[in-house]
Amino acid sequence: MTYLPNIIFAIILISGIGFFTKNVKKLRRNILLGHDVDVSDNKSQRWKNMAKIALGQTKMVRRPISGFLHVIVYIGFIIINIEVLEIVIDGLIGTHRIGLKLLPTSIYGFLIGSFEVLAVLVLVAVIIFWLRRNVLKIARFWKNEMKGWPKSDADIILYFEIVLMGLFLVMNATDSSFQAMQSGNVISQFIAPWFSGLSEASLHLVERSAWWIHIIGILVFLNYLYFSKHLHILLAFPNTYYGGLKPQGQFNNLEAVTNEVKMMMDPNIDPFAAAPEGAEDEVPAKFGASDVQDLNWVQLLSAYTCTECGRCTSDCPANQTGKKLSPRKIMMDTRDRLEEVGKNIDHNKGEFKDDGKQLLGDYITNEELWACTSCNACVEACPVSINPLSIITEMRRYLVMEKSDAPTELNNMMTNIENNGAPWPYNQMDRLNWKNE
């Protein structure tokens, strides 16, 4: 009977990690629905980017207030959860604060004391974040795409962090043996008097309840990540590693189009030569993207990595002038459509069946795409190296090359380039007439 708590703990732990693993496999499958792209170049620079941007938070602190608060939460939450290792060991083998048996009291006290200070700092930062969102109502948190679930999700994660940090401090404050050590209780010693009226049995019950709820809360938080924008806690690292290394504004060329142009310009190639055997049976590749499967897997990884912070949208000149384009919405729509496709595959036992919907049109409108000025402001602003412009470019490429659906001004320009070799509606012979005027 004495082993029952350990058995229950093991079942909860295995269930939590098992469900998380299942969701990670689903996440990986969804991301790999995108077509392959070679990102094996310049590994040293990629590691530097990951260390600097994801680990070092260098792009986050460009906005000092929110950046500093985020660094506190990031560092504090990660370091505090080192204690989860002690909780797991205690829960599995039935010990209590096994760290005291493995470490000198002074070192253990220093670690727990540091965790308590960080817990308070995290609480303060999280409360400020909540006030910024819900009282000050900073504009980028109240755009159209942030209504409903996105807004609730942002608040839920803040409540999660408040509860987990609070439970950690209560757990320490109600642990009589820990308080008696007079080491490491730098914060919890001021909380302990709140429970001074309780009997020893009641105090132990509060401590055990806080301990159990704390570890269960961490497992729930871990599994909540898949459904939340806070998946970036895990995905920011691979996303910054696989982020683009080319100069901003340098677009990729379609190999098929490049080869076609080269063939047209090569006088030695016979355009009427017979195609290689079997070539007539090949299905031509789609130009650009109309749905998530047409994007590459790095772009789909970025969709899941999006923090919904809105820095991209607040820096977007098109959005600032009242146009419908929001780079954040582009990423959110891509993720929502990818999730829809994933559920379709789950429902149809591993096979995607056409649902009559696609990313272009059902989620993202032509108006949004053509409002983009291709200035890369959104790319520069993103703290985790997401590139909304690459998705916009692929979808505009599809509209132009597959659907011949572009704004009138652009169609006129392309017609002029085709006929006159320049964007203006003048014959090539008349280009220099202005000199004689």
C-alpha positions as CSV (number, residue, x, y, z in Angstrom):
1,M,0.0,0.0,0.0
2,T,2.9,2.3,0.7
3,Y,3.9,2.1,-3.0
4,L,0.5,3.3,-4.2
5,P,1.5,7.0,-4.5
6,N,4.7,6.1,-6.4
7,I,2.6,3.9,-8.8
8,I,0.0,6.7,-9.3
9,F,2.9,9.2,-9.9
10,A,4.5,6.8,-12.5
11,I,1.2,6.4,-14.3
12,I,0.6,10.2,-14.5
13,L,4.2,10.8,-15.6
14,I,4.1,8.1,-18.3
15,S,0.7,9.3,-19.5
16,G,1.8,12.9,-19.7
17,I,5.0,12.1,-21.5
18,G,3.3,9.6,-23.8
19,F,0.6,12.1,-24.9
20,F,3.3,14.7,-25.5
21,T,5.3,12.2,-27.6
22,K,2.1,11.4,-29.6
23,N,1.6,15.1,-30.4
24,V,5.2,15.6,-31.3
25,K,4.9,12.8,-33.9
26,K,1.8,14.4,-35.3
27,L,3.5,17.8,-35.3
28,R,6.5,16.3,-37.2
29,R,4.2,14.6,-39.7
30,N,2.3,17.9,-40.4
31,I,5.5,19.8,-40.9
32,L,6.9,17.2,-43.3
33,L,3.8,17.6,-45.5
34,G,5.7,20.5,-47.0
35,H,8.0,19.7,-49.9
36,D,11.7,19.3,-49.2
37,V,14.2,22.1,-49.2
38,D,18.0,22.0,-48.8
39,V,19.1,23.8,-45.6
40,S,22.3,21.9,-45.0
41,D,24.6,24.8,-46.0
42,N,26.7,26.9,-43.7
43,K,26.1,24.9,-40.5
44,S,28.4,27.0,-38.4
45,Q,26.4,30.2,-39.1
46,R,23.2,28.3,-38.4
47,W,24.4,27.2,-35.0
48,K,25.5,30.8,-34.3
49,N,22.1,32.1,-35.3
50,M,20.4,29.6,-33.0
51,A,22.6,30.5,-30.1
52,K,22.3,34.2,-30.6
53,I,18.6,34.5,-31.5
54,A,16.8,31.6,-29.8
55,L,19.1,31.2,-26.8
56,G,20.5,34.7,-26.5
57,Q,17.2,36.5,-27.2
58,T,19.1,39.2,-29.1
59,K,16.1,40.2,-31.4
60,M,13.7,40.0,-28.5
61,V,15.4,42.8,-26.5
62,R,15.2,45.3,-29.4
63,R,12.0,46.4,-27.6
64,P,13.6,46.9,-24.2
65,I,10.6,46.6,-21.9
66,S,8.9,43.6,-23.3
67,G,12.3,42.1,-24.2
68,F,13.6,42.4,-20.7
69,L,10.4,40.9,-19.2
70,H,10.5,38.1,-21.6
71,V,14.1,37.3,-20.8
72,I,13.2,37.1,-17.1
73,V,10.3,34.7,-17.8
74,Y,12.4,32.7,-20.2
75,I,15.4,32.3,-17.9
76,G,13.4,31.9,-14.7
77,F,10.9,29.4,-16.0
78,I,13.6,27.2,-17.5
79,I,15.9,27.3,-14.5
80,I,13.1,26.8,-11.9
81,N,12.0,23.7,-13.7
82,I,15.3,22.1,-13.0
83,E,13.6,21.2,-9.8
84,V,11.2,19.1,-11.8
85,L,14.1,16.6,-11.9
86,E,14.1,16.3,-8.1
87,I,10.3,16.1,-8.1
88,V,10.3,13.2,-10.6
89,I,12.9,11.3,-8.7
90,D,11.1,11.8,-5.4
91,G,7.8,10.8,-7.0
92,L,9.2,7.6,-8.5
93,I,11.2,6.3,-5.6
94,G,9.3,7.8,-2.7
95,T,11.9,10.1,-1.3
96,H,11.5,13.7,-0.1
97,R,13.9,16.3,-1.4
98,I,16.5,13.9,-2.6
99,G,18.7,16.8,-3.5
100,L,19.5,17.2,0.2
101,K,20.9,13.7,0.2
102,L,23.0,14.3,-2.9
103,L,24.2,17.8,-2.3
104,P,25.6,19.8,0.7
105,T,22.9,21.8,2.5
106,S,24.6,25.1,1.6
107,I,24.6,24.3,-2.2
108,Y,21.1,22.9,-2.1
109,G,19.9,25.9,-0.2
110,F,21.6,28.3,-2.7
111,L,19.9,26.5,-5.6
112,I,16.4,26.6,-4.0
113,G,16.9,30.1,-2.9
114,S,17.8,31.2,-6.4
115,F,14.7,29.4,-7.7
116,E,12.5,31.2,-5.3
117,V,13.9,34.6,-6.3
118,L,13.4,33.8,-10.0
119,A,9.9,32.6,-9.2
120,V,9.0,36.0,-7.8
121,L,10.6,37.8,-10.8
122,V,8.6,35.5,-13.1
123,L,5.4,36.3,-11.2
124,V,6.1,40.1,-11.5
125,A,6.9,39.8,-15.2
126,V,3.9,37.7,-16.0
127,I,1.5,40.1,-14.1
128,I,3.0,43.0,-16.1
129,F,2.4,41.1,-19.3
130,W,-1.2,40.5,-18.3
131,L,-1.6,44.2,-17.5
132,R,-0.1,45.2,-20.9
133,R,-2.5,42.9,-22.7
134,N,-5.7,43.4,-20.8
135,V,-5.5,46.9,-19.1
136,L,-3.2,49.0,-21.2
137,K,-4.5,47.1,-24.3
138,I,-1.4,47.6,-26.4
139,A,-2.6,47.9,-30.0
140,R,-0.8,44.9,-31.5
141,F,-2.5,42.6,-29.1
142,W,-5.9,43.7,-30.2
143,K,-5.8,43.3,-34.0
144,N,-8.7,41.5,-35.7
145,E,-6.8,38.2,-35.8
146,M,-6.3,38.2,-32.0
147,K,-9.9,37.8,-31.1
148,G,-11.4,34.6,-29.7
149,W,-9.0,31.7,-29.1
150,P,-5.7,33.6,-29.8
151,K,-6.5,36.1,-27.1
152,S,-7.7,33.5,-24.7
153,D,-4.6,31.4,-25.4
154,A,-2.3,34.3,-24.5
155,D,-4.1,34.8,-21.2
156,I,-4.3,31.1,-20.3
157,I,-0.6,30.6,-20.6
158,L,0.0,33.6,-18.2
159,Y,-2.4,32.1,-15.7
160,F,-0.6,28.8,-16.0
161,E,2.7,30.5,-15.1
162,I,1.2,32.4,-12.2
163,V,-0.3,29.2,-10.7
164,L,2.9,27.1,-11.2
165,M,5.2,29.7,-9.7
166,G,2.7,30.2,-6.8
167,L,2.5,26.5,-6.1
168,F,6.3,26.2,-6.1
169,L,6.5,28.9,-3.4
170,V,3.6,27.5,-1.3
171,M,5.2,24.0,-1.5
172,N,8.4,25.4,0.0
173,A,6.6,27.6,2.5
174,T,4.6,24.7,4.0
175,D,7.5,22.2,4.1
176,S,8.3,22.3,7.8
177,S,11.6,20.4,7.5
178,F,12.8,22.8,4.7
179,Q,11.9,25.9,6.6
180,A,13.7,24.5,9.7
181,M,16.9,24.4,7.6
182,Q,17.0,28.2,7.4
183,S,18.7,27.8,4.1
184,G,17.2,28.5,0.7
185,N,13.9,29.9,2.0
186,V,14.7,33.4,1.0
187,I,11.2,34.1,-0.2
188,S,9.1,31.2,1.3
189,Q,10.0,32.3,4.8
190,F,7.8,35.3,4.4
191,I,4.9,33.1,3.0
192,A,5.2,30.5,5.8
193,P,3.5,32.7,8.4
194,W,0.3,32.7,6.3
195,F,-0.1,29.0,7.3
196,S,1.1,29.3,10.9
197,G,-2.4,28.6,12.3
198,L,-2.6,25.1,10.7
199,S,-1.8,21.9,12.5
200,E,1.2,19.8,11.4
201,A,-1.1,17.4,9.6
202,S,-2.9,20.1,7.8
203,L,0.4,21.8,6.9
204,H,1.7,18.5,5.5
205,L,-1.6,18.1,3.5
206,V,-1.1,21.6,1.9
207,E,2.5,20.9,1.1
208,R,1.7,17.5,-0.5
209,S,-1.3,19.0,-2.4
210,A,0.9,21.8,-3.8
211,W,3.6,19.3,-4.7
212,W,1.1,17.1,-6.7
213,I,-0.7,19.9,-8.4
214,H,2.6,21.5,-9.3
215,I,4.0,18.4,-11.1
216,I,0.6,17.6,-12.7
217,G,0.4,21.3,-13.8
218,I,3.8,21.1,-15.5
219,L,2.7,17.9,-17.4
220,V,-0.6,19.6,-18.4
221,F,1.4,22.7,-19.5
222,L,3.8,20.5,-21.5
223,N,0.9,18.9,-23.4
224,Y,-1.0,22.2,-23.8
225,L,2.0,23.6,-25.8
226,Y,0.9,21.7,-28.9
227,F,-2.4,23.5,-29.0
228,S,-0.9,26.9,-28.1
229,K,1.2,29.7,-29.6
230,H,3.7,28.9,-26.9
231,L,4.9,25.9,-28.9
232,H,7.7,28.4,-29.8
233,I,9.3,27.5,-26.5
234,L,10.4,24.3,-28.2
235,L,10.4,25.2,-31.9
236,A,12.3,28.6,-31.7
237,F,15.5,26.6,-31.6
238,P,15.1,24.6,-34.9
239,N,13.4,27.5,-36.6
240,T,16.3,29.9,-36.0
241,Y,18.7,27.2,-37.0
242,Y,16.9,26.6,-40.3
243,G,16.2,30.3,-40.9
244,G,17.2,31.9,-44.1
245,L,20.8,33.0,-44.6
246,K,20.4,34.8,-47.9
247,P,20.3,38.6,-48.0
248,Q,16.8,39.9,-47.3
249,G,15.0,40.7,-50.5
250,Q,16.8,37.9,-52.5
251,F,14.0,35.8,-54.0
252,N,14.5,32.2,-55.1
253,N,14.2,31.3,-58.7
254,L,12.1,28.4,-60.0
255,E,14.4,25.9,-61.6
256,A,11.9,24.9,-64.1
257,V,11.4,28.4,-65.3
258,T,15.2,29.1,-65.3
259,N,15.8,26.0,-67.5
260,E,13.0,27.1,-69.8
261,V,14.5,30.5,-70.3
262,K,18.0,29.1,-70.8
263,M,16.6,26.7,-73.4
264,M,14.9,29.6,-75.2
265,M,18.1,31.6,-75.3
266,D,20.3,28.8,-76.5
267,P,20.3,28.8,-80.3
268,N,21.7,25.2,-80.4
269,I,18.6,23.7,-78.8
270,D,15.9,22.4,-81.1
271,P,12.6,23.3,-79.5
272,F,10.8,20.7,-81.7
273,A,13.1,17.9,-80.7
274,A,11.3,14.8,-79.3
275,A,10.9,14.8,-75.6
276,P,12.7,12.0,-73.7
277,E,10.9,8.8,-73.4
278,G,8.3,8.9,-70.6
279,A,8.5,12.7,-70.2
280,E,5.1,13.1,-71.6
281,D,3.6,11.2,-68.7
282,E,5.1,13.5,-66.1
283,V,2.8,15.8,-64.3
284,P,4.1,19.4,-64.4
285,A,4.9,20.9,-61.0
286,K,2.7,23.6,-59.6
287,F,4.2,27.1,-59.8
288,G,3.9,28.8,-56.4
289,A,1.6,27.7,-53.6
290,S,-2.2,27.6,-53.2
291,D,-2.2,25.3,-50.1
292,V,0.0,24.3,-47.3
293,Q,1.3,21.2,-49.1
294,D,2.8,23.4,-51.8
295,L,5.0,25.2,-49.2
296,N,8.3,23.8,-48.0
297,W,8.7,22.2,-44.6
298,V,10.7,25.1,-43.2
299,Q,7.8,27.5,-43.9
300,L,5.4,25.1,-42.1
301,L,7.8,24.8,-39.2
302,S,7.7,28.6,-39.0
303,A,3.9,28.6,-39.0
304,Y,4.0,26.4,-35.8
305,T,6.8,28.5,-34.3
306,C,4.9,31.8,-34.6
307,T,4.7,33.5,-31.2
308,E,1.7,35.7,-32.3
309,C,3.6,38.6,-30.6
310,G,2.6,40.9,-33.5
311,R,5.9,42.7,-34.0
312,C,5.8,41.8,-37.7
313,T,2.3,43.3,-38.0
314,S,3.1,46.5,-36.0
315,D,6.1,47.1,-38.2
316,C,4.3,46.4,-41.5
317,P,3.9,49.6,-43.5
318,A,0.9,48.2,-45.4
319,N,-0.9,47.4,-42.1
320,Q,0.0,50.8,-40.7
321,T,-1.8,52.4,-43.6
322,G,-5.0,50.5,-42.9
323,K,-4.7,47.7,-45.5
324,K,-5.9,44.2,-44.6
325,L,-2.5,42.6,-44.7
326,S,-1.2,41.3,-41.3
327,P,2.0,39.2,-41.5
328,R,1.0,37.6,-38.2
329,K,-2.3,36.5,-39.7
330,I,-0.5,35.0,-42.6
331,M,1.4,32.7,-40.3
332,M,-1.6,32.0,-38.1
333,D,-3.7,31.1,-41.1
334,T,-1.0,28.8,-42.4
335,R,-0.9,27.0,-39.1
336,D,-4.7,26.7,-38.9
337,R,-4.9,25.3,-42.4
338,L,-2.1,22.9,-41.7
339,E,-3.9,21.7,-38.5
340,E,-7.1,21.2,-40.6
341,V,-5.2,19.2,-43.2
342,G,-3.6,17.1,-40.3
343,K,-7.0,16.4,-38.8
344,N,-8.2,15.4,-42.3
345,I,-5.4,12.9,-42.5
346,D,-6.1,11.5,-39.0
347,H,-9.8,11.2,-39.9
348,N,-9.1,9.3,-43.1
349,K,-6.5,6.9,-41.6
350,G,-3.4,8.5,-43.0
351,E,-4.7,9.7,-46.3
352,F,-5.6,13.3,-47.2
353,K,-9.0,13.5,-49.0
354,D,-9.8,16.7,-50.8
355,D,-12.0,18.9,-48.6
356,G,-12.7,21.5,-51.2
357,K,-10.7,24.1,-49.3
358,Q,-7.2,25.6,-49.5
359,L,-5.0,28.2,-47.9
360,L,-5.5,30.7,-50.7
361,G,-9.0,32.0,-50.8
362,D,-10.5,30.2,-47.8
363,Y,-7.9,31.6,-45.3
364,I,-5.8,34.2,-47.1
365,T,-7.4,36.6,-49.6
366,N,-5.8,38.0,-52.8
367,E,-6.3,41.5,-51.3
368,E,-4.0,40.6,-48.4
369,L,-1.3,39.2,-50.7
370,W,-1.2,42.1,-53.1
371,A,-1.1,44.7,-50.2
372,C,2.4,43.5,-49.4
373,T,5.2,45.8,-50.5
374,S,7.9,43.1,-50.1
375,C,9.9,45.4,-47.9
376,N,11.0,42.6,-45.4
377,A,10.0,44.7,-42.4
378,C,8.1,41.7,-40.9
379,V,11.1,39.4,-41.4
380,E,13.4,41.9,-39.7
381,A,11.1,42.3,-36.8
382,C,10.4,38.7,-36.0
383,P,12.3,37.6,-32.8
384,V,12.5,33.9,-34.0
385,S,13.5,34.3,-37.7
386,I,10.1,33.7,-39.3
387,N,9.6,34.8,-42.9
388,P,6.0,35.6,-43.7
389,L,7.1,37.2,-47.0
390,S,8.3,33.9,-48.4
391,I,4.7,32.5,-48.0
392,I,3.2,35.6,-49.5
393,T,5.7,35.4,-52.5
394,E,4.8,31.8,-53.2
395,M,1.1,32.5,-53.2
396,R,1.5,35.5,-55.4
397,R,3.6,33.4,-57.7
398,Y,0.8,30.9,-58.0
399,L,-1.8,33.6,-58.7
400,V,0.4,35.1,-61.6
401,M,1.8,31.9,-63.1
402,E,-1.0,29.4,-62.6
403,K,-4.1,31.6,-62.5
404,S,-3.0,34.7,-64.5
405,D,-4.8,36.6,-61.6
406,A,-2.9,39.8,-60.8
407,P,-4.0,43.4,-60.3
408,T,-4.6,45.3,-63.5
409,E,-1.6,47.6,-62.9
410,L,0.7,44.6,-62.6
411,N,-0.8,42.9,-65.7
412,N,-0.2,46.1,-67.7
413,M,3.4,46.3,-66.6
414,M,4.1,42.6,-67.5
415,T,2.4,43.1,-70.9
416,N,4.6,46.1,-71.5
417,I,7.7,44.2,-70.5
418,E,6.7,41.4,-72.9
419,N,5.9,43.7,-75.8
420,N,8.2,46.6,-75.3
421,G,11.1,45.3,-73.1
422,A,10.2,47.9,-70.4
423,P,7.4,48.5,-67.9
424,W,6.2,51.6,-69.8
425,P,3.7,51.6,-72.7
426,Y,6.2,52.9,-75.3
427,N,7.7,51.3,-78.2
428,Q,11.4,50.5,-77.9
429,M,12.1,52.8,-80.8
430,D,10.4,55.7,-79.0
431,R,12.1,55.4,-75.6
432,L,14.6,58.2,-76.2
433,N,12.2,60.7,-77.8
434,W,12.2,62.7,-74.6
435,K,15.7,63.9,-75.5
436,N,14.4,65.8,-78.5
437,E,11.7,67.6,-76.6
